[in-house]
Amino acid sequence: MISTTSRLLLLLSLLQTRRDWPGGTLADRLGISHRTVRRDVDRLREMGYRIRATKGPDGGYRLDAGAELPPLLFDDDQVIALAVALRAATVTGAGIEEAAMRALTTVRQVMPSRLRHRLDAFEITAIASRPASAAETATPEVLIALSTAIRSREVLRFDYASVQPRDEDSAAQPGPPPQPPRRVEPHHIVTFEHRWYLVAWDLEHEAWRIFRADRITPRTPTGPRFAPREVPGGDVHEFVSARFKGSSGANAWPCTGTVVLDLPASAVLPFAGEGTVLELGPDRCSLESGSWSWVSLAASLGRFDTAIEGVEPAELRQAFGDLAARYARAAAPR
């Protein structure tokens, strides 16, 4: 026979797996009487769990949300998922990194060794062009307000700072004139390179927009409910990725070209990003790459510091010419 403590944990685990449990079913699953089920439910209530008795032919129980957070029970997979999520939260730039690290430490301390080993084998490295500063970090309150409006499908009103002044400049320079609050239908929250963004339908401009969450100050109350639209292409990831590449259509760079470099493919491949590298010999390779403009693409290809040949298309050759003229003027003695 299992101990009372083990039986309470098993009862709690069952109550967490589905909405309603008939009393008779719980008694059968635990191998105890109806009376013992009632006593165990009372013990869980004393521990802080809100368990409501439900009506029906056999009577039953339902675990409800409470005003305070009682002790929780997770299976092995749930514990690992929770710990991995907390570890990822330490690098999100959402302003909860310290709290996530403290929570992760607490969870890890009470983990059995078999789970702790699995967690310690999982490492997360945040890759970003640059870390977000404190002024660029979205607060948890803002993220929660955005998520609530998305879930409720309510029009969101917010003030949006188009420019973030530095602290030392804000007092010396007058700020921009106040703008009317933005009105949008919020659809998704995404994160990219340590920043949070809101994808929404702008009601004033009747177009899809991507707003930086750290520049949003939500207003209350929210507006009326709306019927959700579908983002262009039906895929939020593809849509946002395309916008960050400067493309209004497919998730691809609007300017793509090919060059031949006097470098081995092995030396180019680690720095090619999304580009395609083809080996042409021991010391030559071709690189197909893209960017948001032809001049930007030409400048990025110049970073390999080697001879460049076979430039295609003509727009990329023109961009190299424009850059050469600019660099020549910059190098001219003053």
N, C-alpha and C positions, 0 to 999 in steps of 0.2 A: 504494500500500500504506500502511495506517495505521501510525502509530508504535507502539512497544511500550507506551508510557504510555496512549495512546488505546485500544489493544486491551485492556489490563488494566481500564480503566474500563468498557469495554463488557462485558467478561466479568463484572465485579462487578455491573453493572446487570442482566444476565441472571440471575445467581444469586439476586438479591434479588426477582425477579418470581415465582418459583414454587419449590416445595419441592425437587424432584429434577430434575436435568438429565442425560440420557444424554450420555456423552462424545462420541459421534458427532454428536449434534445440535448440541452446542456448537461442535465443529470446523466443521460446515457453516455455522452462523450467523456464525462469525467468519472463515471462509475460510482456516483454518489446518489443520495436521495434528494428529492425536491427540497426538503427542509434544509439540508446541508448547502444546497445551492443558494437558498435565501440567506443563510448565515454568511456564506462567503461573499455574496454581493454586498451585504451590510459592512463587512470588513473593508472591502474595496472603497465603499462610500466614505468610511472613516479616514481612509488614506488620501481622500481628495478627488476621487473619481465620481463623476456625475453619471450614475446608472439609473435609468428610468424604467419603471415597470410598465410593460405594454399590455393592452387588453387583448383578449382572444380566447379561443376554446381552451387552450392549454396555458395561457398566460406567458409572459416572456420578459426579456430585458433588452435595453438599448443603451449603448454607451454614447453619451452626449458630450459636447464641448462644455468646458467649465470656465469660470471667471479667472481661475488660477491654473497654472500648468502643473499637473500632478506628475509623479514618476511615470516614465514611459517604458514600454517593452518593445524591443525590436528583435527580429530574427537576424541570423548572421549576414545575409545579403543586404538587409536594410541597414545594418550597422556600417558595413563597408561603403554602401552608397552614400550614407550620411557623412561619413568621414571624408570621402573623396570630394563631395560637394563643398564641405567646409574648407578643405585644402585649396580647392579652386577659388573659393571666395576670398582667400588671402591675397589674390593677385588681380581682382576684378576692377579695382579703382572705384568701388561703390561707396567708399567711406566706412566700410564695415570690416576692414582687414584685421584690426586689432581684436575686435570682438570675435571674429571667425577663428583667429588663432587661439584665443582663450578657450572657445568652445571645443575646438579640435583637441587641445591639450586635455580638457576634461574628459572627452569621449575616449581618447586613447588610454588614459589612466585606468579606466574601468573595463577596457577590452580584455577578453581572454587572450592568452599569448598566441593562439592559432590565428586570431583575427589581426592582432597587432603586427605579426610578421607579414601578412598580406598587405596591410596598409603601408608599412615601411618600405615595401618593394615598389610602391607607386609614387613616382616623383612627377611634379608639374613644373615646367619652366615657362614663364611668361615671355613671349616674343613680341616685341613692339618696336616701332621706329624710335620711340622715346617714351620715357615714363610720364604719366600725367602728373602735373603739379597739384598742390592742394586746392588751388583756385579752380582747377578743371575737374574736380572730383564731384560727381553727383551725390547728393545726400540720400540716405535711406528714406527719409520722409518724402522726398520728391519722387523717388522710384516707386514707393508704395502708392502715392497719389496717382501716378501715371498708370500703374498696374490696376488699381481699383477702377479708374475710368474705362480702361480697356475691357476689363471683365464685365462691368456694368453696361458697356456700350452707350456711354453718355458723352455728349459733346464736352470737350475740355476747353476751358478758358485759361490762358496763362500770359504772363509778361515774359518777353524774350529779349535777352541782352545780346544784341548782334555783335558787340565788341566788349571784351573783358578788360577794363583798364587795370594797369598795375597799381598796387597799393600806393606807391610813392607818387604816382601821377594823378590819382583820382581827386586829391584835394586841390591840386594846383590847376587842373584843367576842368572847364565846365563839361558836364556830361551831355550826351545827345538829348535832343528834345524828347519828352515822353511820347511813347507810341501807344495806340489803342491795343488792348489785349488781343492776342491771337485766338481764333476760334477754329478748332480742328476736331475731326473725328479720329481719335487715337486707335491705332490698330496693333502695333507691335513695339516691343522694346528690344533693341539689339545692342551688343557690345563689340567694339572694334578698337584694338590697340589701346587698351586701358581707358577707353571712353565709352559712355552710354549714350544711346541715341533713341529718339522716338520717331517711329514711322507713322505718319498720319496724313489724312486727307485735309488739306487746307481749304476751309469753307470760303474764305475771302477770295483766294486766287483760283479756286476750283482746280487744284492740282495736287499731286502727291509731293510731300515734303519730308525731309529728314532733319530733325532738330536735335541739337546737342542738349542732353538732359541737364548738364551742369549750368546751362544758361536759362533754364526754365524755372519760373516762379508760378506755381499753380494758383489760380483764383477759385474762390468758392462763392456760391455753389456752382456745381457743374450744370451743363445745359441739358436739353432734352435727349431722350434716347434716340439712337439711329440704327438703321439697318446696315450691317457691315458690308463694305465693298471688298472686292478682290484686288490685291495689288497687281500691277501689270505683270503678266506672265504667270501669276498664281503662286510664285515661290518667293517668299520674303528674302531668303538668303541670296538668291540670284539677283533680285531687284536691288538690294542694298549694295551688293558687290559691284554691280554694273554702275551704280551712281558714283561710288567711290573711284571707279576707273574713269569717270567722266563720260560715260556712255548713257544715253537715254533709252537704249534698246536692249540688245542682247548683252549678257555678261561677258564682254570682251573689250579689250582696249580699242578705242576708236582709231588709233594710228598704230599699224603693225608693219615692221620692215625686217629685212634680212641683210646681214653683213658677213664678210669673211675676215677672220682675225688670225694674225700670225702667232697663235698660241695653241698649245695642245688642248684638246677637249677637257681633259682632267683639270686644267687650271681655270677654265671658264665655268664649268658646270656648277661649282659651289656658289657662284655669284650670279647665276643666270635667273634666279627667281622663278617666275612662271614661263620663262623663255625655253626654247627648244634648241639643244646643242647637237650638232652632227659632226662626227670626226671626219676630216678630209685628209689626214696624214698624221705623221708623228708630231708635227708642230703647227698644224693648221686645222681650223674648224669653222663651221658656219654657226651663226647664232640668229635665231628668229625671236624677236622680242617686241613688246608693245608699250605704249605710254599714252597719256591723255592728250599730247600734242606732238607734232613732228620735231620741233626744236627740243622739247623735253626728252624725246627718244634719242636724238642725236647726242645730246649732252650726256645721257646715261651710258651710251655705248662708248663714249670717249674715256670713261673711267678705267678701261682695261689697259690703257697706256701702251698701245702697240699699233702696228700698221693696220689700217682698215681698208679693205677692198670689196669689190662685188656688191656695192650698196644698191639696194632695191627697196622701194620703188623710187620714182623720180622725186616725189615729195620729200623723201628722206635725204636724197642727195642735195636738194635745195636747202634743207634745214642745216646740213653740214656747212654749206656755203655761207649761210647767214651767220652761223656761229663763228666761222673762221673770220669773217669781216668784223664781227663784234670783238673777238679776242685780239685781232690785230690793232683795232683802235684802242683797246684797253692797255695793250703792251707798248703803244707809241709813247716816246718821251714827252713830258709836259714842259 
